[in-house]
C-alpha cells in the first residue's frame, strides 16, 4: 500500500490533534486525545506523559491507531472518561472517524522538556511507522489547532478598540497565549498571520 499522510492534510513537521486508540493484552480498549507530529509521508511521532493506559498499551503492544475526527463530543469523551467501546470498531478505530491509520512503534525515547509547564511529569517520545491508512471522508483533513487560535485572536482584534481597558488587557493576555501556541504547533501561514497581527497591535500602542 502506498501510504502518504499528505492525503489527509498532514505536513511534515506539523502537529495535529487526534484521538489515539489502543488495546491491552486482553483487548480492553482505551482512547486518548494526543497531539501527533508528522515526520514524513509514512511516519509520525508523539509525546505522551507516563501514568496513563495509552502509554502502557503502546509500550506493551508496540502498536496503536491514530483517528482523525472533528467530532467535539469524541474529544470531550476521550478526555473525561474514555469513549465507550460501542464507538470503537473491531480493528480498534473510531466509529465515524474521517480517517484513521495504524501505526507500529519503531522507537521509544525518554523525554522531559525543561521548558514544559508540566515540570514534574516524565514522558516518552514515540516514533512510529504508518502501516495502513483508511480515508472515510476525503473532504475532512487533520486538525491543527493553530488556525483556530488565530481565528480567536482575529475576533478579539475586531473588538479591541470598542471595549474598556480591563477587557483589552484580557484580550492581550489571550493573544500572547494564542501566539505561543501558534508558534509551537501552527503552520507557516498561521505564524505569518499572527506576526502581522502582533505588529498591528503594537501600532495601536499595546505592549506585546
C-alpha positions as CSV (number, residue, x, y, z in Angstrom):
1,X,0.0,0.0,0.0
2,X,1.3,3.4,-0.9
3,X,0.9,5.5,2.2
4,X,1.1,9.3,2.1
5,X,-0.1,11.3,5.1
6,X,-0.4,14.4,2.9
7,X,-3.6,12.8,1.6
8,X,-5.2,13.6,4.9
9,X,-3.7,17.1,5.1
10,X,-0.7,16.3,7.3
11,X,2.5,18.2,6.6
12,X,6.0,17.1,7.7
13,X,6.9,18.9,11.0
14,X,3.4,20.0,12.0
15,X,1.4,18.8,14.9
16,X,-2.2,17.6,14.6
17,X,-5.0,16.9,17.1
18,X,-6.0,13.3,17.1
19,X,-7.6,10.6,19.1
20,X,-5.3,7.6,19.7
21,X,-6.9,4.2,20.3
22,X,-5.0,1.3,22.0
23,X,-5.7,-2.1,23.5
24,X,-4.1,-4.1,26.2
25,X,-3.3,-7.8,26.1
26,X,-6.9,-8.7,27.0
27,X,-8.2,-6.4,24.2
28,X,-9.6,-3.8,26.7
29,X,-9.6,-0.7,24.6
30,X,-8.6,2.8,25.6
31,X,-8.9,6.2,23.9
32,X,-7.0,9.5,24.4
33,X,-6.6,12.8,22.6
34,X,-3.0,13.1,21.6
35,X,-1.1,15.6,19.5
36,X,0.7,13.8,16.7
37,X,3.6,15.2,14.7
38,X,4.0,14.2,11.0
39,X,7.6,13.1,10.4
40,X,7.1,12.2,6.7
41,X,4.7,10.5,4.3
42,X,4.5,7.3,6.4
43,X,5.9,8.2,9.9
44,X,4.7,10.1,12.9
45,X,5.8,10.8,16.5
46,X,4.1,11.9,19.7
47,X,5.0,12.6,23.3
48,X,2.9,11.0,26.0
49,X,3.2,11.5,29.7
50,X,3.7,8.5,31.9
51,X,1.0,7.2,34.2
52,X,-1.8,6.5,31.7
53,X,-3.2,3.4,30.0
54,X,-2.5,4.8,26.5
55,X,1.3,4.8,27.0
56,X,1.3,1.5,28.8
57,X,-0.6,-0.1,26.0
58,X,1.7,1.3,23.3
59,X,4.8,0.2,25.2
60,X,3.4,-3.3,25.7
61,X,1.7,-3.9,22.3
62,X,4.0,-1.8,20.1
63,X,1.1,-0.6,18.1
64,X,-1.8,1.9,18.1
65,X,-4.3,3.6,15.9
66,X,-4.5,7.3,15.1
67,X,-8.0,8.6,14.4
68,X,-8.7,11.9,12.6
69,X,-12.1,13.4,13.5
70,X,-13.6,16.8,14.0
71,X,-16.3,15.5,16.3
72,X,-16.1,17.6,19.5
73,X,-18.0,15.1,21.6
74,X,-15.5,12.4,20.8
75,X,-12.6,14.6,22.0
76,X,-14.5,15.5,25.1
77,X,-15.4,11.9,26.0
78,X,-11.9,10.8,25.4
79,X,-10.6,13.4,27.9
80,X,-13.3,13.0,30.6
81,X,-14.0,9.3,30.9
82,X,-12.9,7.3,27.8
83,X,-15.0,6.8,24.7
84,X,-17.5,3.8,25.1
85,X,-16.4,0.6,23.3
86,X,-19.5,0.7,21.1
87,X,-17.9,3.7,19.4
88,X,-14.8,1.6,18.6
89,X,-14.6,-0.9,15.7
90,X,-13.2,-4.4,15.9
91,X,-9.9,-3.2,14.4
92,X,-9.7,-0.5,17.1
93,X,-10.5,2.5,15.0
94,X,-13.1,5.1,16.0
95,X,-16.6,4.8,14.6
96,X,-17.3,7.8,12.3
97,X,-13.6,8.8,12.0
98,X,-12.9,10.8,8.9
99,X,-9.7,8.9,8.5
100,X,-7.5,6.6,10.6
101,X,-4.1,5.0,10.3
102,X,-2.4,2.0,12.0
103,X,1.0,2.5,13.5
104,X,3.8,0.3,14.6
105,X,6.3,1.6,17.1
106,X,9.9,2.0,15.9
107,X,11.4,3.8,18.8
108,X,10.7,4.8,22.4
109,X,12.7,7.6,23.9
110,X,12.7,9.0,27.5
111,X,12.0,12.7,27.2
112,X,11.3,15.6,29.6
113,X,11.4,19.2,28.3
114,X,12.9,21.7,30.7
115,X,10.5,24.3,29.2
116,X,7.4,22.1,29.7
117,X,4.9,23.7,32.1
118,X,4.2,20.2,33.5
119,X,7.6,20.1,35.0
120,X,7.4,17.1,37.3
121,X,5.9,14.7,34.7
122,X,8.0,12.2,32.9
123,X,7.2,11.4,29.3
124,X,8.1,9.1,26.4
125,X,8.5,10.2,22.8
126,X,7.1,7.5,20.5
127,X,8.2,7.2,16.9
128,X,6.1,5.0,14.7
129,X,5.7,3.8,11.1
130,X,2.3,4.0,9.5
131,X,1.3,0.6,8.2
132,X,-2.2,1.2,7.0
133,X,-4.3,4.3,6.1
134,X,-8.0,4.4,5.7
135,X,-9.8,7.5,4.4
136,X,-13.5,7.5,5.0
137,X,-14.2,11.2,4.3
138,X,-11.7,12.7,1.7
139,X,-13.1,16.2,2.4
140,X,-12.0,16.3,6.0
141,X,-8.4,16.8,6.9
142,X,-6.3,16.6,10.1
143,X,-6.9,19.3,12.6
144,X,-4.2,21.8,13.6
145,X,-5.3,24.0,16.5
146,X,-3.1,26.9,15.5
147,X,-5.6,28.0,12.9
148,X,-8.5,28.1,15.3
149,X,-6.4,30.1,17.9
150,X,-5.7,32.6,15.1
151,X,-9.4,33.0,14.5
152,X,-9.9,33.7,18.2
153,X,-7.3,36.4,18.1
154,X,-8.8,38.0,15.0
155,X,-12.2,38.0,16.7
156,X,-10.7,39.9,19.7
157,X,-8.9,42.3,17.3
158,X,-12.1,43.4,15.8
159,X,-13.4,44.4,19.3
160,X,-10.3,45.7,21.0
161,X,-11.0,49.4,20.2
162,X,-14.6,49.0,21.5
163,X,-14.0,47.6,24.9
164,X,-12.7,49.0,28.3
165,X,-9.1,48.8,29.4
166,X,-9.5,45.7,31.7
167,X,-11.1,43.8,28.8
168,X,-8.4,45.0,26.4
169,X,-5.8,43.5,28.9
170,X,-7.7,40.2,28.8
171,X,-7.6,40.2,25.0
172,X,-3.8,40.9,25.0
173,X,-3.2,38.1,27.5
174,X,-5.2,35.8,25.4
175,X,-3.3,37.0,22.3
176,X,0.0,36.2,23.9
177,X,-1.1,32.7,24.8
178,X,-2.5,32.1,21.3
179,X,0.7,33.4,19.8
180,X,2.7,31.0,22.0
181,X,0.7,28.0,20.8
182,X,0.7,29.1,17.1
183,X,4.5,29.5,17.2
184,X,4.7,26.0,18.7
185,X,2.3,24.0,16.5
186,X,0.9,26.2,13.8
187,X,1.6,26.2,10.1
188,X,3.9,28.6,8.4
189,X,0.8,30.6,7.3
190,X,-0.6,30.7,10.8
191,X,2.8,32.0,12.1
192,X,3.0,34.7,9.4
193,X,-0.6,35.8,10.2
194,X,-0.1,36.1,13.9
195,X,3.1,38.1,13.4
196,X,1.2,40.5,11.2
197,X,-1.5,40.8,13.8
198,X,1.2,41.4,16.5
199,X,2.6,44.3,14.5
200,X,-0.9,45.8,14.2
201,X,-1.5,45.6,17.9
202,X,1.9,47.3,18.6
203,X,0.9,50.1,16.2
204,X,-2.2,50.6,18.3
205,X,0.0,51.1,21.4
206,X,-0.3,47.7,23.1
207,X,2.8,46.0,24.6
208,X,3.2,42.5,23.2
